[in-house]
Amino acid sequence: MNNQQVQRQLLELQQTMQQLDLWQQQPPSASALQSTQPFAVDTLDFHQWLQFIMIPRLQALLAADQPLPTRMAVSPMAAQVYKGQLKTHRELIVCIRELDILISGVDPMQAS
């Protein structure tokens, strides 16, 4: 895995979210960001979790030259969240899947 590839994929994810009008200008409340639930399902929409938790954490690891997670499987959650909107959100799911593969070296959307 190449950190520059991950950085490019994060930028592509941001651009895809902006194209879908899922990128917010204002962050959620501090308390909403403190969720301990997976994907902050109790306090955030999935796209908010991507923008305000996942992307910043990965960027912080890259900036600090820290190791990235060795396993990541966010695309199955994306497919579940957007299952009723696959036509419009397909590119977003694919972008997240590519990030999963880049970081983990495996495709979480393929049955093992």
Residue, then its C-alpha position, 0 to 999 in steps of 0.5 A: m500500500n502506498n500512502q500517496q494512493v490512499q491520499r488520492q483515494l481519500l480526495e476522490l472520495q471527498q469529490t464524489m461526496q461533493q458531487l452527490d451533495l453529501w459534503q457538509q460545510q458545518p460539522p455536527s455537534a461535538s457530542a454527535l462526534q463522540s459516539t461509540q457506536p460503529f459508524a456512529v449510527d446513533t448520532l450521524d448519517f453515514h456520509q457524516w461519519l465518512q466526512f467527519i470521522m473516517i476521512p480525518r482519522l485516515q488523513a491524520l495517520l497519513a500526516a503523522d506517518q503512522p501506520l494505517p489500519t490493516r483491515m478495513a471494510v466500510s464498503p459493505m456498510a455503504a452498500q447497506v446504507y444506500k441499497g435503495q439508492l444504488k443507481t445514484h450512489r454506485e460511484l460512492i460505494v465503488c470509491i469506498r470499496e477501492l479504499d477498502i481494497l487499497i488499505s486491506g489488500v482484500d475486497p470486503m464485498q467478495a464472499s470469503 
